[in-house]
Amino acid sequence: MRRLPENVSLEEGALLEPLSVGVYACVRAGVTIGKKVLICGVGPIGLVTILGTKAYGASQICVTGSFICCLPISAACGVIYFMCQ
């Protein structure tokens, strides 16, 4: 465990772990420009993974999820395809 630097808020610090998981998933999956991506789940990790895949250049992003309330957030992040339970 480490202290957050003074210039990092608790809210920003709380997102570091989900962000690192999302970026690691993009690296492991080999996301590059023009790839099509499926992300399972639209929780905190799924949402930052959406942002990561966009940053890596994915052309089409599809998400699955059972939380209907999170789908508008996904759409705002640029997701076009949704699969809901």
C-alpha positions as CSV (number, residue, x, y, z in Angstrom):
1,M,0.0,0.0,0.0
2,R,1.2,3.5,-0.9
3,R,0.0,7.0,-0.3
4,L,-1.5,8.9,-3.1
5,P,0.4,12.0,-4.2
6,E,-1.1,15.2,-3.0
7,N,-2.2,16.2,-6.5
8,V,-4.3,13.0,-6.9
9,S,-7.8,13.0,-5.4
10,L,-9.3,10.0,-3.7
11,E,-11.8,9.6,-6.6
12,E,-9.0,9.6,-9.2
13,G,-7.1,7.1,-7.0
14,A,-10.1,4.8,-6.8
15,L,-10.1,4.5,-10.6
16,L,-6.5,3.5,-10.9
17,E,-7.1,-0.2,-10.3
18,P,-10.0,-0.6,-12.8
19,L,-8.0,1.4,-15.3
20,S,-5.0,-0.8,-15.0
21,V,-7.1,-3.9,-15.4
22,G,-8.7,-2.4,-18.6
23,V,-5.4,-1.4,-20.1
24,Y,-3.9,-4.8,-19.3
25,A,-6.9,-6.4,-21.0
26,C,-6.3,-4.3,-24.1
27,V,-2.7,-5.3,-24.2
28,R,-3.4,-9.0,-23.7
29,A,-6.1,-9.0,-26.4
30,G,-3.9,-7.2,-28.9
31,V,-6.3,-4.4,-29.5
32,T,-5.0,-2.3,-32.4
33,I,-6.3,0.1,-35.0
34,G,-9.3,-1.3,-36.8
35,K,-10.0,-4.3,-34.4
36,K,-13.5,-5.3,-33.4
37,V,-13.9,-5.8,-29.6
38,L,-16.4,-7.5,-27.3
39,I,-16.4,-6.3,-23.7
40,C,-18.4,-8.4,-21.2
41,G,-19.8,-6.2,-18.5
42,V,-20.4,-2.5,-18.1
43,G,-19.3,-2.0,-14.6
44,P,-16.3,0.2,-13.6
45,I,-13.8,-2.1,-15.3
46,G,-15.9,-2.6,-18.4
47,L,-16.3,1.2,-18.8
48,V,-12.6,2.0,-18.5
49,T,-11.9,-0.9,-20.9
50,I,-14.2,0.8,-23.4
51,L,-12.1,3.9,-23.1
52,G,-8.9,1.9,-23.4
53,T,-10.0,0.1,-26.5
54,K,-10.9,3.4,-28.1
55,A,-7.5,4.8,-27.2
56,Y,-5.9,1.7,-28.8
57,G,-7.9,2.4,-32.0
58,A,-10.6,-0.3,-31.9
59,S,-13.1,0.4,-34.8
60,Q,-16.2,-1.4,-33.4
61,I,-17.0,-2.0,-29.7
62,C,-19.8,-4.3,-28.6
63,V,-20.7,-4.6,-24.9
64,T,-22.8,-7.1,-23.0
65,G,-24.4,-6.5,-19.7
66,S,-27.4,-6.8,-17.5
67,F,-27.4,-3.4,-16.0
68,I,-29.6,-1.3,-18.4
69,C,-28.7,1.9,-16.4
70,C,-25.1,1.6,-17.5
71,L,-25.8,1.4,-21.3
72,P,-26.3,5.1,-21.8
73,I,-22.9,5.7,-20.2
74,S,-21.4,3.1,-22.6
75,A,-23.1,4.9,-25.6
76,A,-21.6,8.2,-24.4
77,C,-18.2,6.5,-24.5
78,G,-18.7,5.5,-28.1
79,V,-20.1,2.0,-28.0
80,I,-22.5,1.3,-30.9
81,Y,-23.5,-2.4,-30.3
82,F,-25.2,-3.6,-27.1
83,M,-26.3,-7.1,-26.0
84,C,-28.5,-7.2,-22.9
85,Q,-29.8,-10.1,-20.9
